[in-house]
Amino acid sequence: MEWKNYAEEIKTVLGMVGSPIAITYSMEPPTVAAGGRHRVCEAFLKARGGETIDLTARSSSCRGGSWHLGLTERPQGEGDKALKEFLVKGEKLFCSIAVFHRAQYLCSAPPLGLAEHVVLSPMEKAEFEPDIVLFICNPLQACRLVTLDTYTTGIPPKLEMCGATCHQAVAYPVVTGELNVSLMDYTSRRLQGYKDEDLLVSIPYHRFLGIMRNLDRCTAGRAKFEVPESFRKLGGRE
């Protein structure tokens, strides 16, 4: 359970408030979890604050979130009509149902049928190995995480920044294995009380292990910034 030890280290290096969040798709429930029903975007904040949230088809209180996480199928019939009307006339996040369809078509599909439980925990308490490590962080911390990720690969992340927060922050990195940086959708950001400067950085666990290895090698971690002699001479400074 090495991920429990990584939590305090990465929190200290980045100067984080609260915990990084371990997100795991599981066929079994966690041993201990908060009761009640939760929205996905609300569960992020609760997990950062120390709670373990077990999202299932029954405990997820947001139909859209249940669909985007792959816990249920997309609403059909009257439910589908109501969803479209809500997005266009209620939330007003899309100007038409055609634009909404385009946004869905051009994004990765939800991981339908992957598991019955999506478990969100503060990483230092996580019972299961994470599939995703999620950070609620500021732009500087996000910059450092992305830099640490690309330090050994040079491969830029392929970001997907359109659609529901739960799609951007959980489903997309789970399906594709890509690191993602999310501004969140405006409704979940506003209703759940996220700070103006908050971003979500979602890192597949296999990539997070690389970040931990790079902490002492990269200046985005703990490495000391130095100017080589050859570069000083190039700049005319002896």
Backbone as JSON, one array per atom type, in Angstrom:
{
  "sequence": "MEWKNYAEEIKTVLGMVGSPIAITYSMEPPTVAAGGRHRVCEAFLKARGGETIDLTARSSSCRGGSWHLGLTERPQGEGDKALKEFLVKGEKLFCSIAVFHRAQYLCSAPPLGLAEHVVLSPMEKAEFEPDIVLFICNPLQACRLVTLDTYTTGIPPKLEMCGATCHQAVAYPVVTGELNVSLMDYTSRRLQGYKDEDLLVSIPYHRFLGIMRNLDRCTAGRAKFEVPESFRKLGGRE",
  "N": [[0.83, -1.2, 0.0], [1.8, 1.3, -0.94], [0.9, 3.73, -1.82], [-0.3, 5.07, 0.29], [1.81, 6.1, 1.74], [2.85, 7.87, -0.11], [1.12, 10.01, -0.1], [1.42, 12.03, 1.97], [3.95, 12.94, 1.34], [3.76, 14.07, -1.31], [1.86, 16.02, -0.78], [3.28, 17.7, 0.95], [5.45, 18.57, -0.65], [4.11, 20.0, -2.67], [2.71, 21.83, -1.18], [-0.01, 21.54, -0.47], [-3.53, 22.01, 0.29], [-5.52, 19.94, 2.15], [-6.13, 16.52, 1.06], [-4.64, 14.52, -1.6], [-6.72, 12.69, -3.85], [-7.65, 9.37, -3.96], [-8.99, 7.41, -6.49], [-10.9, 4.68, -7.29], [-12.1, 2.1, -9.34], [-14.14, -0.5, -8.44], [-15.23, -3.87, -7.81], [-16.07, -4.54, -5.37], [-17.33, -3.17, -2.29], [-15.84, -0.53, -0.24], [-14.37, -1.1, 3.02], [-15.11, 0.74, 4.97], [-17.22, 3.55, 4.66], [-18.66, 6.77, 4.02], [-22.09, 7.32, 4.69], [-25.27, 7.8, 2.93], [-26.3, 9.74, 0.0], [-24.55, 11.06, -2.82], [-23.31, 13.68, -4.92], [-20.99, 13.54, -7.63], [-19.13, 15.66, -7.99], [-19.36, 16.86, -5.52], [-18.45, 14.81, -3.92], [-15.71, 14.79, -4.47], [-14.74, 16.99, -2.97], [-15.41, 16.16, -0.39], [-13.87, 13.84, -0.11], [-11.29, 14.92, -0.34], [-11.29, 16.23, 2.06], [-11.18, 14.17, 3.9], [-13.06, 12.09, 4.02], [-14.33, 8.85, 2.99], [-15.93, 7.97, 0.09], [-18.36, 6.0, -1.39], [-19.43, 5.52, -4.44], [-22.2, 4.38, -6.15], [-24.68, 2.94, -8.36], [-26.92, 3.43, -6.87], [-26.13, 5.13, -4.76], [-25.13, 7.39, -5.94], [-26.19, 10.59, -6.45], [-26.62, 12.13, -8.64], [-27.88, 12.0, -11.8], [-26.64, 12.46, -14.23], [-23.95, 12.3, -13.43], [-23.82, 9.61, -12.64], [-24.16, 8.35, -15.09], [-21.94, 9.38, -16.56], [-19.81, 8.32, -15.1], [-20.11, 5.7, -15.72], [-21.71, 4.05, -14.24], [-24.39, 3.75, -14.69], [-26.56, 3.43, -17.56], [-26.95, 5.84, -20.24], [-29.68, 8.12, -19.89], [-32.85, 7.25, -21.31], [-35.6, 7.71, -23.63], [-38.19, 9.54, -22.12], [-36.57, 10.43, -20.08], [-34.22, 11.09, -21.43], [-35.1, 13.21, -23.03], [-35.75, 15.04, -21.02], [-33.22, 15.48, -19.92], [-31.86, 16.75, -22.06], [-33.39, 19.06, -22.3], [-32.9, 20.22, -19.84], [-30.1, 20.76, -20.0], [-29.97, 22.58, -22.11], [-32.01, 24.53, -21.68], [-32.1, 24.86, -18.95], [-29.51, 24.59, -17.37], [-28.15, 25.91, -19.37], [-25.73, 25.46, -20.71], [-25.18, 24.56, -23.2], [-26.05, 25.62, -26.46], [-27.88, 24.33, -28.04], [-29.52, 21.16, -28.72], [-28.14, 19.85, -30.68], [-25.54, 20.83, -30.5], [-24.9, 19.87, -27.96], [-24.97, 17.12, -28.51], [-22.82, 16.96, -30.29], [-20.69, 17.63, -28.61], [-20.7, 15.41, -26.93], [-20.25, 13.32, -28.74], [-17.69, 13.81, -29.71], [-16.1, 13.36, -27.56], [-14.53, 10.99, -25.3], [-16.1, 7.83, -24.57], [-18.21, 6.87, -21.75], [-17.09, 4.6, -19.12], [-18.9, 2.25, -19.18], [-20.27, -0.39, -17.31], [-17.88, -1.16, -16.17], [-17.38, -1.37, -13.38], [-19.07, -1.83, -10.2], [-18.76, -0.1, -8.13], [-17.46, 3.1, -7.46], [-14.88, 4.28, -5.81], [-13.92, 6.85, -3.7], [-11.34, 8.25, -1.91], [-9.37, 9.9, 0.66], [-5.96, 9.83, -0.16], [-4.12, 8.83, 1.7], [-5.64, 7.19, 3.24], [-6.68, 5.27, 1.63], [-8.14, 2.22, 0.78], [-8.0, 0.64, -1.48], [-5.83, 0.13, -4.3], [-5.16, 3.01, -6.2], [-6.88, 3.89, -9.23], [-6.91, 6.34, -10.37], [-5.31, 9.33, -9.38], [-6.44, 12.17, -7.96], [-6.14, 15.66, -7.9], [-7.19, 18.53, -6.25], [-6.37, 21.63, -6.89], [-4.25, 24.6, -7.17], [-3.29, 26.82, -9.95], [-0.41, 26.95, -10.01], [0.39, 24.63, -8.62], [-0.77, 22.75, -10.32], [0.75, 23.2, -12.63], [3.25, 22.3, -11.73], [2.73, 19.56, -11.32], [2.12, 18.68, -13.93], [4.56, 19.24, -15.17], [6.28, 17.54, -13.74], [5.23, 15.12, -14.58], [5.82, 15.08, -17.33], [8.55, 15.14, -17.31], [10.23, 12.86, -17.65], [9.35, 11.83, -20.04], [8.66, 13.68, -22.06], [6.34, 13.83, -23.44], [3.51, 15.56, -24.25], [0.5, 16.06, -22.33], [-2.71, 14.91, -23.45], [-5.29, 16.78, -23.39], [-8.71, 16.83, -22.27], [-11.16, 18.95, -22.12], [-13.82, 19.57, -22.18], [-17.28, 19.15, -21.38], [-19.0, 17.33, -18.71], [-17.88, 17.72, -15.3], [-17.3, 15.31, -13.94], [-16.86, 13.58, -16.05], [-14.56, 14.71, -17.27], [-12.71, 14.61, -15.13], [-12.65, 11.99, -14.11], [-13.76, 9.8, -15.77], [-12.59, 10.16, -18.37], [-9.65, 10.07, -17.95], [-9.57, 7.45, -16.88], [-10.51, 5.83, -18.96], [-8.73, 6.41, -21.08], [-6.11, 6.55, -20.07], [-4.79, 8.92, -19.93], [-3.27, 11.83, -18.49], [-5.2, 14.46, -17.13], [-6.2, 17.88, -17.14], [-8.57, 19.84, -15.64], [-10.92, 22.46, -15.88], [-13.32, 22.24, -14.79], [-16.92, 21.87, -15.15], [-19.16, 24.64, -15.43], [-21.47, 24.66, -13.83], [-21.14, 22.69, -11.75], [-18.86, 23.71, -10.53], [-19.82, 26.15, -9.56], [-22.08, 25.47, -7.92], [-21.08, 23.74, -5.95], [-19.26, 25.21, -4.56], [-16.52, 25.56, -5.16], [-13.29, 27.12, -5.1], [-12.28, 30.1, -6.86], [-9.75, 29.8, -7.94], [-9.36, 27.09, -8.13], [-8.36, 24.1, -9.72], [-8.7, 20.9, -11.35], [-6.58, 18.18, -11.38], [-6.06, 15.19, -12.86], [-4.55, 12.11, -12.54], [-3.55, 9.14, -13.95], [-2.71, 6.2, -12.11], [-0.37, 4.76, -12.77], [1.13, 6.69, -14.02], [1.37, 8.51, -12.0], [3.16, 7.24, -10.31], [5.52, 7.66, -11.7], [5.74, 10.43, -11.37], [6.28, 10.57, -8.62], [8.81, 9.36, -8.58], [10.24, 11.28, -9.86], [10.47, 13.47, -8.2], [12.84, 14.24, -6.83], [14.48, 14.82, -8.89], [13.65, 16.76, -10.62], [13.1, 20.29, -10.97], [10.5, 21.11, -10.56], [9.76, 19.56, -8.56], [11.7, 18.73, -5.94], [14.26, 19.27, -6.72], [17.27, 21.23, -7.02], [17.52, 24.39, -8.53], [19.86, 25.23, -10.99], [22.45, 27.02, -12.73], [24.33, 26.12, -15.37], [27.88, 26.39, -15.98], [28.6, 26.7, -18.69], [26.31, 27.86, -19.75], [26.17, 30.27, -18.39], [28.41, 31.56, -19.42], [27.63, 31.8, -22.06], [25.71, 33.71, -21.81], [27.22, 35.9, -21.27], [27.99, 36.3, -18.71], [30.4, 36.01, -16.46]],
  "CA": [[0.0, 0.0, 0.0], [2.75, 2.41, -0.98], [0.21, 5.0, -2.11], [-0.58, 5.77, 1.54], [3.02, 6.84, 2.11], [3.08, 8.93, -1.07], [0.19, 11.12, 0.08], [2.0, 13.12, 2.76], [5.13, 13.46, 0.63], [3.37, 14.96, -2.41], [1.19, 17.17, -0.16], [4.3, 18.59, 1.5], [6.2, 19.17, -1.75], [3.27, 20.96, -3.4], [2.06, 22.77, -0.28], [-1.44, 21.37, -0.73], [-4.56, 22.02, 1.32], [-6.27, 18.71, 2.02], [-5.45, 15.33, 0.55], [-4.9, 14.0, -2.94], [-7.85, 11.77, -3.78], [-7.53, 8.09, -4.66], [-10.25, 7.0, -7.1], [-10.75, 3.29, -7.72], [-13.25, 1.32, -9.79], [-14.06, -1.75, -7.69], [-16.4, -4.73, -7.78], [-16.42, -4.7, -3.96], [-17.37, -1.89, -1.57], [-14.8, -0.36, 0.77], [-14.75, -1.56, 4.36], [-15.76, 1.88, 5.65], [-17.54, 4.66, 3.76], [-19.72, 7.66, 4.49], [-23.42, 6.95, 4.23], [-26.01, 8.79, 2.18], [-26.13, 9.85, -1.43], [-23.61, 12.14, -3.1], [-22.92, 14.05, -6.27], [-19.57, 13.27, -7.86], [-18.35, 16.87, -7.74], [-19.39, 17.04, -4.07], [-17.62, 13.74, -3.35], [-14.31, 15.21, -4.55], [-14.43, 17.85, -1.83], [-15.5, 15.37, 0.84], [-12.7, 12.95, -0.05], [-10.13, 15.75, -0.02], [-11.38, 16.58, 3.47], [-10.94, 13.04, 4.79], [-14.09, 11.06, 3.97], [-14.36, 7.87, 1.91], [-17.24, 7.98, -0.55], [-18.58, 4.86, -2.27], [-20.47, 5.86, -5.41], [-22.82, 3.27, -6.87], [-25.89, 3.37, -9.07], [-27.91, 3.86, -5.87], [-25.66, 6.2, -3.88], [-24.85, 8.59, -6.74], [-27.44, 11.37, -6.48], [-26.68, 12.9, -9.89], [-28.08, 11.07, -12.92], [-25.57, 12.69, -15.2], [-22.72, 11.77, -12.88], [-23.9, 8.14, -12.7], [-23.94, 7.99, -16.49], [-20.57, 9.7, -16.97], [-18.89, 7.39, -14.45], [-20.33, 4.36, -16.23], [-22.48, 3.26, -13.28], [-25.69, 3.5, -15.32], [-26.62, 3.81, -18.96], [-27.5, 7.16, -20.5], [-31.14, 8.12, -19.86], [-33.55, 7.01, -22.57], [-37.0, 8.13, -23.69], [-38.52, 10.8, -21.47], [-35.4, 10.87, -19.32], [-33.3, 11.73, -22.37], [-35.7, 14.5, -23.39], [-35.62, 15.93, -19.87], [-31.8, 15.84, -19.82], [-31.55, 17.73, -23.1], [-34.05, 20.33, -21.97], [-32.18, 20.79, -18.7], [-28.81, 21.27, -20.43], [-30.13, 23.72, -23.03], [-32.88, 25.57, -21.14], [-31.89, 25.01, -17.52], [-28.12, 24.97, -17.13], [-27.72, 26.8, -20.46], [-24.32, 25.21, -21.02], [-25.14, 24.3, -24.65], [-27.07, 26.45, -27.09], [-28.86, 23.49, -28.72], [-29.27, 19.74, -28.51], [-27.14, 19.43, -31.66], [-24.23, 21.16, -29.94], [-24.69, 18.91, -26.89], [-24.64, 15.84, -29.16], [-21.46, 17.08, -30.84], [-19.75, 17.59, -27.49], [-20.62, 14.03, -26.46], [-19.71, 12.48, -29.81], [-16.26, 14.08, -29.89], [-15.4, 12.99, -26.33], [-14.46, 9.55, -25.02], [-17.33, 7.26, -24.02], [-18.12, 6.46, -20.35], [-16.69, 3.21, -18.91], [-20.11, 1.55, -18.77], [-20.1, -1.78, -16.94], [-16.54, -1.44, -15.66], [-17.45, -1.8, -11.98], [-20.28, -1.42, -9.48], [-18.4, 0.9, -7.13], [-16.38, 4.05, -7.69], [-14.52, 4.62, -4.43], [-13.09, 8.04, -3.58], [-10.78, 8.31, -0.56], [-8.09, 10.58, 0.81], [-5.03, 8.8, -0.57], [-3.45, 8.22, 2.84], [-6.55, 6.24, 3.87], [-7.29, 4.46, 0.58], [-8.07, 0.77, 0.95], [-7.69, 0.03, -2.76], [-4.86, 0.82, -5.15], [-5.89, 3.97, -7.03], [-6.82, 3.96, -10.69], [-6.65, 7.76, -10.65], [-5.05, 10.23, -8.26], [-7.04, 13.46, -8.31], [-5.72, 16.8, -7.09], [-7.87, 19.82, -6.31], [-5.17, 22.43, -6.68], [-4.19, 25.9, -7.84], [-2.54, 26.72, -11.21], [1.0, 26.65, -9.8], [0.5, 23.21, -8.29], [-1.07, 22.01, -11.55], [1.94, 23.34, -13.47], [4.3, 21.43, -11.21], [2.35, 18.17, -11.57], [2.28, 18.39, -15.36], [6.0, 19.24, -15.44], [6.83, 16.3, -13.18], [4.77, 14.01, -15.42], [6.49, 15.1, -18.64], [10.0, 15.22, -17.11], [10.95, 11.7, -18.19], [8.78, 11.37, -21.32], [8.57, 14.73, -23.08], [5.08, 13.67, -24.17], [2.51, 16.45, -23.66], [-0.79, 15.43, -22.08], [-3.81, 15.17, -24.38], [-6.33, 17.22, -22.47], [-10.11, 16.86, -22.7], [-11.65, 19.97, -21.19], [-15.23, 19.84, -22.45], [-18.2, 18.18, -20.81], [-19.23, 17.32, -17.27], [-16.69, 17.61, -14.46], [-16.99, 13.9, -13.64], [-16.27, 13.0, -17.26], [-13.2, 15.22, -17.43], [-11.82, 14.3, -14.01], [-12.6, 10.57, -13.78], [-13.99, 8.86, -16.88], [-11.61, 10.33, -19.45], [-8.35, 9.46, -17.64], [-9.71, 6.01, -16.68], [-10.67, 5.17, -20.26], [-7.62, 6.66, -22.0], [-4.8, 6.54, -19.44], [-4.18, 10.24, -20.08], [-3.39, 12.87, -17.47], [-6.09, 15.53, -17.59], [-6.38, 19.09, -16.34], [-9.95, 20.25, -15.84], [-11.44, 23.69, -15.29], [-14.65, 21.83, -14.32], [-18.04, 22.54, -15.8], [-19.48, 25.83, -14.65], [-22.51, 24.39, -12.84], [-20.6, 22.0, -10.57], [-17.94, 24.65, -9.87], [-20.59, 27.18, -8.86], [-22.98, 24.93, -6.91], [-20.37, 23.06, -4.87], [-18.45, 26.16, -3.81], [-15.09, 25.54, -5.42], [-12.66, 28.43, -5.16], [-12.02, 30.58, -8.22], [-8.44, 29.35, -8.43], [-9.27, 25.63, -8.12], [-8.32, 23.25, -10.91], [-8.59, 19.47, -11.08], [-5.57, 17.44, -12.14], [-6.31, 13.75, -12.7], [-3.35, 11.41, -13.0], [-3.57, 7.68, -13.82], [-1.76, 5.82, -11.06], [0.94, 4.37, -13.32], [1.86, 7.92, -14.3], [1.66, 9.12, -10.71], [4.39, 6.62, -9.81], [6.61, 8.39, -12.34], [5.85, 11.73, -10.71], [6.97, 10.39, -7.35], [10.22, 9.09, -8.86], [10.87, 12.49, -10.4], [10.46, 14.58, -7.24], [14.19, 14.7, -6.49], [15.24, 15.02, -10.13], [13.08, 17.89, -11.38], [12.9, 21.48, -10.13], [9.09, 21.21, -10.21], [9.68, 18.83, -7.3], [12.63, 19.22, -4.91], [15.61, 19.48, -7.26], [17.77, 22.6, -6.94], [17.74, 25.09, -9.81], [21.26, 25.59, -11.17], [22.82, 27.55, -14.04], [25.64, 25.57, -15.71], [28.92, 27.34, -16.36], [28.53, 26.96, -20.13], [25.18, 28.75, -20.03], [26.54, 31.6, -17.88], [29.33, 32.15, -20.38], [26.85, 32.14, -23.24], [24.99, 34.95, -21.51], [28.16, 36.98, -21.01], [28.2, 36.49, -17.27], [31.52, 35.15, -16.0]],
  "C": [[0.86, 1.25, 0.0], [2.08, 3.75, -1.2], [-0.11, 5.77, -0.83], [0.61, 6.62, 1.98], [3.28, 8.01, 1.16], [2.26, 10.18, -0.76], [0.82, 12.29, 0.81], [3.17, 13.76, 2.04], [4.72, 14.45, -0.46], [2.63, 16.18, -1.87], [2.21, 18.19, 0.33], [5.06, 19.3, 0.38], [5.39, 20.26, -2.43], [2.65, 22.02, -2.5], [0.55, 22.74, -0.41], [-2.29, 21.59, 0.52], [-5.4, 20.76, 1.12], [-5.47, 17.64, 1.32], [-5.63, 15.15, -0.94], [-5.93, 12.88, -2.81], [-7.56, 10.52, -4.6], [-8.9, 7.69, -5.18], [-10.04, 5.61, -7.7], [-12.09, 2.73, -8.17], [-13.13, -0.07, -9.18], [-15.36, -2.54, -7.81], [-16.88, -4.95, -6.35], [-16.46, -3.33, -3.29], [-16.19, -1.76, -0.63], [-15.3, -0.82, 2.13], [-15.53, -0.5, 5.11], [-16.01, 2.97, 4.63], [-18.63, 5.51, 4.39], [-21.06, 7.21, 3.91], [-24.05, 8.04, 3.38], [-25.72, 8.75, 0.7], [-25.32, 11.1, -1.74], [-23.53, 12.42, -4.59], [-21.42, 13.83, -6.43], [-18.72, 14.49, -7.5], [-18.32, 17.23, -6.26], [-18.47, 16.03, -3.4], [-16.14, 14.08, -3.42], [-13.91, 16.01, -3.32], [-14.46, 17.07, -0.52], [-14.3, 14.44, 0.99], [-11.43, 13.74, 0.25], [-10.1, 16.08, 1.47], [-11.28, 15.4, 4.42], [-11.96, 11.92, 4.75], [-13.84, 10.07, 2.82], [-15.78, 7.79, 1.39], [-17.31, 6.8, -1.52], [-19.75, 5.2, -3.2], [-20.91, 4.61, -6.15], [-24.02, 3.81, -7.64], [-26.94, 3.9, -8.11], [-27.43, 5.06, -5.06], [-25.25, 7.47, -4.62], [-26.16, 9.35, -6.92], [-27.59, 12.22, -7.74], [-26.79, 11.92, -11.05], [-26.98, 11.22, -13.96], [-24.25, 12.12, -14.72], [-22.69, 10.25, -12.93], [-23.61, 7.65, -14.11], [-22.48, 8.22, -16.89], [-19.54, 8.77, -16.32], [-19.04, 5.96, -14.96], [-21.1, 3.46, -15.28], [-23.87, 2.92, -13.82], [-25.61, 3.9, -16.79], [-27.19, 5.22, -19.1], [-29.02, 7.09, -20.46], [-31.74, 7.96, -21.26], [-34.96, 7.58, -22.5], [-37.24, 9.49, -23.06], [-37.36, 11.35, -20.64], [-34.4, 11.59, -20.21], [-33.8, 13.1, -22.78], [-35.52, 15.51, -22.25], [-34.18, 16.39, -19.7], [-31.44, 16.92, -20.82], [-32.16, 19.08, -22.78], [-33.34, 21.01, -20.8], [-30.87, 21.43, -19.14], [-28.94, 22.54, -21.26], [-30.91, 24.86, -22.39], [-32.69, 25.82, -19.65], [-30.48, 25.48, -17.21], [-27.63, 26.01, -18.14], [-26.21, 26.69, -20.71], [-24.11, 24.87, -22.49], [-26.29, 25.05, -25.28], [-28.15, 25.63, -27.78], [-28.54, 22.04, -28.43], [-28.26, 19.2, -29.52], [-25.73, 19.69, -31.13], [-23.91, 20.2, -28.79], [-24.28, 17.54, -27.47], [-23.2, 15.86, -29.68], [-20.42, 16.96, -29.73], [-19.58, 16.16, -26.98], [-19.93, 13.13, -27.49], [-18.2, 12.61, -29.94], [-15.44, 13.75, -28.64], [-15.39, 11.48, -26.17], [-15.75, 9.09, -24.34], [-17.14, 6.89, -22.55], [-17.71, 4.99, -20.23], [-17.85, 2.35, -18.39], [-19.81, 0.08, -18.47], [-18.74, -2.13, -16.37], [-16.59, -1.99, -14.24], [-18.74, -1.29, -11.35], [-20.02, -0.3, -8.48], [-17.29, 1.8, -7.67], [-16.05, 4.64, -6.33], [-13.56, 5.8, -4.43], [-12.65, 8.16, -2.13], [-9.63, 9.29, -0.51], [-6.99, 9.54, 0.62], [-4.34, 8.11, 0.61], [-4.33, 7.2, 3.56], [-7.09, 5.21, 2.86], [-7.06, 2.97, 0.8], [-7.61, 0.07, -0.32], [-6.61, 0.83, -3.49], [-5.6, 1.77, -6.08], [-5.81, 3.63, -8.52], [-6.41, 5.36, -11.12], [-6.28, 8.44, -9.34], [-5.49, 11.63, -8.7], [-6.58, 14.52, -7.33], [-6.67, 17.96, -7.32], [-6.79, 20.83, -5.94], [-5.25, 23.77, -7.4], [-3.33, 25.78, -9.11], [-1.06, 26.4, -11.04], [1.21, 25.18, -9.49], [0.21, 22.34, -9.51], [0.12, 22.04, -12.5], [3.03, 22.39, -13.02], [3.99, 19.95, -11.48], [2.54, 17.8, -13.04], [3.76, 18.33, -15.72], [6.66, 17.97, -14.92], [6.43, 15.09, -14.02], [5.56, 13.94, -16.73], [8.02, 15.06, -18.52], [10.74, 14.06, -17.77], [10.43, 11.23, -19.55], [8.83, 12.42, -22.42], [7.28, 14.68, -23.87], [4.02, 14.57, -23.53], [1.2, 15.72, -23.41], [-1.82, 15.83, -23.13], [-5.04, 15.5, -23.55], [-7.72, 17.14, -23.11], [-10.85, 17.74, -21.7], [-13.09, 20.37, -21.43], [-16.07, 18.77, -21.78], [-18.29, 18.28, -19.3], [-17.92, 17.16, -16.5], [-16.31, 16.16, -14.22], [-16.44, 13.19, -14.86], [-14.82, 13.42, -17.38], [-12.25, 14.67, -16.37], [-11.67, 12.82, -13.72], [-12.67, 9.69, -15.03], [-12.92, 8.96, -17.95], [-10.25, 9.73, -19.09], [-8.44, 7.95, -17.4], [-9.75, 5.29, -18.02], [-9.41, 5.26, -21.11], [-6.23, 6.49, -21.4], [-4.07, 7.86, -19.53], [-4.3, 11.06, -18.79], [-4.34, 13.93, -18.01], [-6.1, 16.68, -16.59], [-7.76, 19.63, -16.66], [-10.24, 21.58, -15.16], [-12.77, 23.45, -14.61], [-15.74, 22.48, -15.16], [-18.57, 23.62, -14.86], [-20.52, 25.54, -13.56], [-21.95, 23.73, -11.6], [-19.63, 22.9, -9.81], [-18.73, 25.64, -9.02], [-21.39, 26.59, -7.7], [-22.25, 24.32, -5.73], [-19.42, 23.97, -4.12], [-16.96, 26.02, -3.98], [-14.55, 26.97, -5.47], [-12.36, 28.81, -6.6], [-10.74, 30.0, -8.79], [-8.33, 27.82, -8.51], [-9.27, 25.03, -9.52], [-8.34, 21.81, -10.46], [-7.51, 18.89, -11.98], [-5.77, 15.97, -11.83], [-5.17, 12.97, -13.33], [-3.55, 9.9, -12.85], [-2.44, 7.21, -12.91], [-0.4, 5.42, -11.62], [1.79, 5.59, -13.67], [2.22, 8.65, -13.0], [2.93, 8.53, -10.1], [5.62, 7.28, -10.43], [6.83, 9.75, -11.71], [6.61, 11.61, -9.39], [8.45, 10.11, -7.56], [10.96, 10.34, -9.29], [11.01, 13.63, -9.39], [11.85, 15.12, -6.95], [15.04, 14.99, -7.71], [14.84, 16.27, -10.88], [12.85, 19.08, -10.46], [11.43, 21.73, -9.82], [8.79, 20.4, -8.95], [10.6, 19.46, -6.27], [14.01, 19.53, -5.44], [15.99, 20.96, -7.23], [17.97, 23.17, -8.34], [19.2, 25.54, -9.89], [21.49, 26.13, -12.58], [24.2, 27.02, -14.37], [26.61, 26.65, -16.17], [28.85, 27.69, -17.84], [27.41, 27.93, -20.47], [25.47, 30.16, -19.52], [27.47, 32.3, -18.85], [28.61, 32.57, -21.64], [26.11, 33.46, -23.06], [25.91, 36.11, -21.21], [28.41, 37.24, -19.56], [29.25, 35.49, -16.8], [31.37, 34.8, -14.53]]
}
